[in-house]
Amino acid sequence: MNKAQLVEQLAAEIKITKADCERVLDSTIEHIKKAVKKGDDVTLVGFGTFTKAKRKARMGRNPQTGEAIKVPACTVPKFRPGKAFKDFLN
């Protein structure tokens, strides 16, 4: 499912326009991104938790040449699914 399909289904289910639904979805995603960037965890009970994590610098390999390269440290987003979401899938 892509974003357009999600917007279409949500708009039909809650009976609002697709444009309004897309604005709400975009705003929600932006607020989650800003909170995680700031260092806050975003927990949606029954769904999961968005956090940020630090990755240490490490040595990697260029797959084409086999040459060793240094991969710098970075910050990455993480998502931990909640128990209810995991139970729903099983």
Secondary structure, DSSP 8 states (H G I E B T S, - for coil): --HHHHHHHHHHHHT--HHHHHHHHHHHHHHHHHHHHHT--EEETTTEEEEEEEE--EEEE-TTT--EEEE--EEEEEEEE-HHHHHHH-
